[in-house]
């Protein structure tokens, strides 16, 4: 039976007027198994989707879609999945309402990712003030040991998952291939700060600046995820920078090989970690600069590229992805596909857009 003839699931997108919400809508408009049933946006309530996302206004399925206040979800028919694209700190207070009308919540915001109470209070005070009645499962489609059956699922942050893709193979084996002290330099485009980021284009244009050298909330998330997935507590030095590009993240990670580990051991570990994973591509033998992961090879797609280079006992890993797709909307739809038994790749682009 063709996908189009099969029953569709009903989906809500919460915080649908933001960049991430807009990408969820754009991708789901092309998904063969999804009906967009409810789109919330407080300040844009009552307006057409195309008014906030002009790039969607010519899609025939978008013509009748309008934003509604989240409170109206209480009177709407139950949905199978609610994508939480609200600004960080907004969902915790609204979660009881959402949980009452959604069979499953896939959260793209930062809330509910961390377990350590001190870290939650420091980075996500909204979560600390409104803890969930049920725990959220933290799910990375390529790396988590099983598809979650939890009603509440949190997806990784964009810079966090870029870093996890870069580092996971180094710690996934019986013994880590590198020492546990790792330096990570992460660079993000302007959409990484969300639609309310507020930096003037004139100040960002032509600039490359520090975002945070210490204390980024994705650092404890990376450490928690690597400890869960590999059993290793990584001593992470994590700094972030802002680039003058619209979308995209590039991570460079520096580590030292443990005694007796060869370059071939490292390359085999990366090949083993991502074999059969349609959306994480290892660049096996890059030589020229353009052979390595880069933004123009991944932006517009749900693909993350990873490459590793070893010399004189030092290991440098590079990863790149589109923060709005593989780091957010696409990753969440990939999770939805797996949870509902759909084709993992349904509705997800695999080629980039350039120039």
C-alpha positions as CSV (number, residue, x, y, z in Angstrom):
1,X,0.0,0.0,0.0
2,X,1.4,3.4,-0.9
3,X,2.2,5.7,2.1
4,X,-0.3,8.3,0.9
5,X,-3.1,5.8,1.2
6,X,-2.2,4.8,4.8
7,X,-3.8,6.4,7.9
8,X,-2.1,9.6,8.9
9,X,-1.2,10.7,12.4
10,X,-2.4,14.0,13.8
11,X,0.4,16.4,14.8
12,X,0.6,19.7,16.8
13,X,3.5,22.1,16.5
14,X,3.8,24.3,19.6
15,X,5.8,27.5,19.1
16,X,5.2,27.3,15.4
17,X,6.1,30.8,14.4
18,X,9.8,30.4,15.4
19,X,12.5,29.2,13.1
20,X,12.5,25.7,14.4
21,X,8.7,25.5,14.4
22,X,8.7,26.8,10.8
23,X,11.1,24.1,9.8
24,X,9.0,21.4,11.4
25,X,6.0,22.7,9.4
26,X,8.0,22.9,6.2
27,X,9.2,19.3,6.5
28,X,5.9,17.9,7.6
29,X,4.0,19.5,4.7
30,X,5.9,16.9,2.6
31,X,5.5,14.0,5.0
32,X,3.3,11.3,3.6
33,X,2.0,10.1,7.1
34,X,1.3,13.3,8.9
35,X,-1.7,15.7,9.2
36,X,-0.9,19.1,10.7
37,X,-3.8,19.5,13.1
38,X,-2.8,22.3,15.5
39,X,-0.2,25.1,15.3
40,X,0.3,27.4,18.2
41,X,1.9,30.8,18.3
42,X,0.8,33.4,20.8
43,X,1.7,36.7,19.2
44,X,0.9,35.5,15.7
45,X,-2.4,33.9,16.7
46,X,-5.1,34.3,14.1
47,X,-2.7,34.9,11.2
48,X,-1.8,32.6,8.3
49,X,1.3,30.5,8.5
50,X,2.7,32.3,5.5
51,X,2.6,35.6,7.3
52,X,5.3,34.5,9.7
53,X,7.0,32.1,7.3
54,X,6.8,33.6,3.7
55,X,8.8,30.8,2.4
56,X,5.8,28.5,3.1
57,X,3.0,30.6,1.7
58,X,3.1,29.1,-1.8
59,X,2.8,25.5,-0.6
60,X,-0.8,24.3,-1.4
61,X,-1.2,22.5,1.9
62,X,-0.2,25.7,3.8
63,X,-2.9,27.9,2.4
64,X,-5.5,27.0,5.1
65,X,-3.1,26.8,8.1
66,X,-3.4,29.5,10.8
67,X,-1.8,29.9,14.2
68,X,-3.8,29.6,17.4
69,X,-3.2,30.3,21.0
70,X,-1.8,27.3,22.9
71,X,-4.7,27.5,25.3
72,X,-7.0,26.5,22.5
73,X,-5.3,23.1,22.5
74,X,-7.5,22.3,25.5
75,X,-10.6,22.3,23.3
76,X,-9.0,20.6,20.3
77,X,-9.2,16.9,19.3
78,X,-6.3,14.8,20.7
79,X,-3.2,14.7,18.6
80,X,-0.8,11.8,18.3
81,X,2.4,13.9,18.6
82,X,3.1,17.4,19.9
83,X,6.4,18.9,18.7
84,X,7.5,21.3,21.5
85,X,9.3,24.2,19.7
86,X,8.6,26.8,22.4
87,X,11.4,29.0,23.6
88,X,13.4,27.4,26.4
89,X,11.5,27.8,29.7
90,X,8.0,28.1,28.2
91,X,7.0,24.4,28.0
92,X,7.3,23.3,31.6
93,X,4.4,25.4,32.9
94,X,2.3,24.4,29.9
95,X,3.2,20.7,30.0
96,X,0.0,19.5,31.9
97,X,-2.2,21.1,29.2
98,X,-0.1,19.6,26.4
99,X,0.1,16.2,28.0
100,X,-3.7,16.1,28.4
101,X,-4.2,16.6,24.6
102,X,-1.2,14.8,23.1
103,X,-0.4,11.1,23.2
104,X,3.3,11.9,22.9
105,X,5.4,15.0,23.4
106,X,8.7,15.4,21.4
107,X,10.5,18.3,22.9
108,X,13.0,20.3,20.8
109,X,13.6,22.9,23.5
110,X,16.3,22.8,26.2
111,X,14.0,22.0,29.1
112,X,14.0,18.4,30.4
113,X,17.3,17.3,28.9
114,X,19.4,17.4,32.1
115,X,18.9,15.2,35.1
116,X,21.3,16.8,37.6
117,X,19.2,19.1,39.8
118,X,21.9,21.7,40.2
119,X,22.5,21.9,36.5
120,X,18.8,22.1,35.9
121,X,18.4,25.0,38.3
122,X,21.4,26.8,36.8
123,X,20.5,26.4,33.1
124,X,16.8,25.8,33.0
125,X,15.1,27.6,35.9
126,X,11.7,27.1,34.2
127,X,12.1,23.4,34.5
128,X,13.2,23.6,38.1
129,X,10.1,25.6,38.9
130,X,7.8,23.2,37.0
131,X,9.3,19.7,37.0
132,X,7.4,17.1,34.9
133,X,5.2,14.5,36.5
134,X,6.9,11.9,34.3
135,X,10.6,11.8,33.2
136,X,11.6,12.7,29.7
137,X,13.6,10.1,27.7
138,X,16.7,11.6,26.1
139,X,16.8,10.2,22.6
140,X,19.5,10.4,19.8
141,X,18.1,8.4,16.9
142,X,21.5,7.0,15.8
143,X,23.0,6.3,19.2
144,X,20.4,5.6,21.8
145,X,20.2,1.9,22.5
146,X,16.4,1.6,21.9
147,X,13.5,3.6,20.5
148,X,11.8,5.2,23.5
149,X,8.3,4.1,24.5
150,X,8.0,7.1,26.9
151,X,5.2,9.6,26.4
152,X,7.7,12.4,26.9
153,X,10.9,12.5,24.8
154,X,13.6,15.2,24.6
155,X,15.8,15.6,21.6
156,X,19.4,16.9,22.0
157,X,20.5,20.5,21.5
158,X,22.1,21.4,18.1
159,X,25.6,22.1,19.4
160,X,25.3,19.2,21.8
161,X,24.4,16.6,19.2
162,X,27.1,17.9,16.8
163,X,29.7,17.4,19.6
164,X,28.2,14.0,20.5
165,X,28.5,12.8,16.9
166,X,32.1,14.0,16.9
167,X,33.2,12.3,20.1
168,X,31.0,9.2,20.6
169,X,33.2,6.8,18.5
170,X,36.2,7.7,20.6
171,X,34.6,6.4,23.8
172,X,32.2,3.8,22.5
173,X,34.5,0.7,22.6
174,X,35.5,-1.5,25.5
175,X,38.3,1.0,26.2
176,X,38.4,4.7,25.2
177,X,40.7,5.5,22.4
178,X,41.7,8.9,23.8
179,X,42.2,10.4,27.2
180,X,39.2,11.8,28.9
181,X,40.3,15.4,28.5
182,X,38.7,16.9,25.4
183,X,38.7,20.4,24.0
184,X,35.7,21.4,21.9
185,X,35.3,24.5,19.7
186,X,31.8,24.9,18.4
187,X,30.7,27.5,15.9
188,X,27.0,28.3,15.1
189,X,25.1,30.5,12.7
190,X,22.6,33.2,13.6
191,X,19.5,31.0,13.8
192,X,21.1,29.1,16.6
193,X,19.9,31.9,18.9
194,X,16.3,31.5,17.7
195,X,14.0,34.1,16.1
196,X,14.2,36.4,19.2
197,X,18.0,36.4,19.2
198,X,18.0,40.1,18.6
199,X,21.5,40.7,17.3
200,X,21.5,43.5,14.7
201,X,22.5,42.2,11.2
202,X,24.9,45.1,10.8
203,X,26.8,43.9,13.9
204,X,26.8,40.3,12.9
205,X,27.6,40.8,9.2
206,X,31.3,40.2,8.5
207,X,32.0,39.2,12.1
208,X,33.1,36.1,13.9
209,X,32.9,36.4,17.7
210,X,32.8,34.6,20.9
211,X,29.5,33.3,22.1
212,X,30.5,31.6,25.4
213,X,34.0,30.4,26.4
214,X,32.7,28.8,29.7
215,X,29.4,27.7,31.0
216,X,27.4,26.9,27.9
217,X,24.4,24.7,28.9
218,X,25.2,22.2,26.2
219,X,28.4,21.2,27.9
220,X,26.8,19.3,30.8
221,X,24.3,17.8,28.3
222,X,27.2,16.4,26.2
223,X,28.9,15.0,29.3
224,X,25.6,13.4,30.5
225,X,25.0,11.9,27.1
226,X,28.5,10.5,26.7
227,X,28.4,9.0,30.2
228,X,25.1,7.4,29.5
229,X,26.1,6.0,26.1
230,X,29.7,5.0,26.8
231,X,30.2,4.9,30.6
232,X,33.0,7.5,30.3
233,X,33.0,10.8,32.3
234,X,34.6,13.2,29.8
235,X,36.5,16.3,31.2
236,X,35.1,18.6,28.6
237,X,36.3,22.1,27.8
238,X,33.5,23.5,25.6
239,X,33.6,27.0,24.0
240,X,31.2,28.4,21.5
241,X,31.4,31.1,18.8
242,X,29.0,32.9,16.5
243,X,29.5,32.9,12.7
244,X,28.1,35.2,10.1
245,X,26.0,32.6,8.4
246,X,22.3,32.0,8.6
247,X,22.3,28.3,9.5
248,X,24.8,25.6,10.3
249,X,27.1,24.3,13.1
250,X,30.7,23.2,12.9
251,X,32.4,21.5,15.8
252,X,36.1,20.9,16.1
253,X,37.2,18.5,18.9
254,X,40.8,18.0,20.1
255,X,42.0,15.0,22.1
256,X,45.1,12.8,22.8
257,X,45.3,9.2,21.8
258,X,45.9,6.7,24.6
259,X,49.1,4.6,24.4
260,X,49.0,1.8,21.8
261,X,46.0,3.3,19.8
262,X,46.7,3.7,16.1
263,X,45.1,6.0,13.5
264,X,43.6,2.8,11.9
265,X,41.9,2.0,15.3
266,X,40.3,5.4,15.3
267,X,39.1,5.3,11.7
268,X,37.6,1.8,12.3
269,X,35.8,3.1,15.4
270,X,34.1,5.9,13.4
271,X,33.2,3.5,10.5
272,X,31.7,1.0,13.0
273,X,29.7,3.7,14.9
274,X,27.9,5.1,11.9
275,X,27.6,2.2,9.5
276,X,24.0,1.9,8.3
277,X,23.0,5.3,9.7
278,X,21.5,7.2,6.8
279,X,21.9,10.6,8.3
280,X,25.4,10.5,9.8
281,X,28.1,10.3,7.1
282,X,31.7,9.7,7.9
283,X,34.2,11.2,5.5
284,X,36.6,8.3,5.4
285,X,39.7,9.7,3.7
286,X,39.6,13.5,3.4
287,X,42.7,15.1,2.0
288,X,41.8,18.5,0.5
289,X,40.0,21.0,2.8
290,X,36.8,20.7,0.9
291,X,36.8,16.9,1.5
292,X,36.2,17.5,5.3
293,X,32.8,18.3,6.8
294,X,31.6,21.7,5.8
295,X,28.4,23.8,6.0
296,X,27.7,23.8,2.3
297,X,27.6,20.0,2.3
298,X,24.9,19.8,5.0
299,X,22.8,23.0,5.2
300,X,19.3,22.3,4.0
301,X,19.6,18.6,4.8
302,X,19.1,16.2,7.7
303,X,22.7,14.9,7.3
304,X,25.6,15.3,9.7
305,X,29.1,14.9,8.4
306,X,32.0,13.7,10.6
307,X,35.7,13.2,9.9
308,X,38.7,12.5,12.0
309,X,42.4,13.1,11.5
310,X,45.2,11.6,13.6
311,X,48.9,12.6,13.7
312,X,51.6,12.3,16.3
313,X,49.2,10.9,19.0
314,X,46.8,13.8,18.6
315,X,43.3,13.4,17.3
316,X,41.2,16.2,15.7
317,X,37.5,15.5,14.9
318,X,35.3,17.7,12.8
319,X,31.5,17.5,12.5
320,X,29.0,19.8,10.7
321,X,25.2,19.9,10.5
322,X,22.3,22.2,9.8
323,X,21.2,23.4,13.3
324,X,17.5,23.8,12.2
325,X,17.2,20.4,10.6
326,X,19.6,17.8,11.8
327,X,20.1,19.7,15.1
328,X,16.3,20.3,15.6
329,X,13.3,19.8,13.3
330,X,14.7,17.0,11.1
331,X,16.1,15.1,14.1
332,X,12.7,15.3,15.8
333,X,10.9,14.1,12.7
334,X,13.4,11.3,12.4
335,X,12.6,10.3,16.0
336,X,8.8,10.4,15.2
337,X,9.4,8.2,12.2
338,X,11.2,5.6,14.3
339,X,8.7,5.7,17.2
340,X,5.8,5.2,14.9
341,X,7.4,2.6,12.7
342,X,7.6,4.7,9.6
343,X,10.5,4.7,7.2
344,X,13.3,6.5,9.1
345,X,13.9,8.8,6.2
346,X,10.3,9.8,5.4
347,X,9.9,13.5,4.8
348,X,13.6,14.3,5.4
349,X,16.0,15.9,2.9
350,X,19.4,14.2,2.4
351,X,21.0,16.7,0.0
352,X,22.2,20.2,0.9
353,X,21.2,23.5,-0.7
354,X,23.9,25.6,-2.2
355,X,25.1,28.2,-3.1
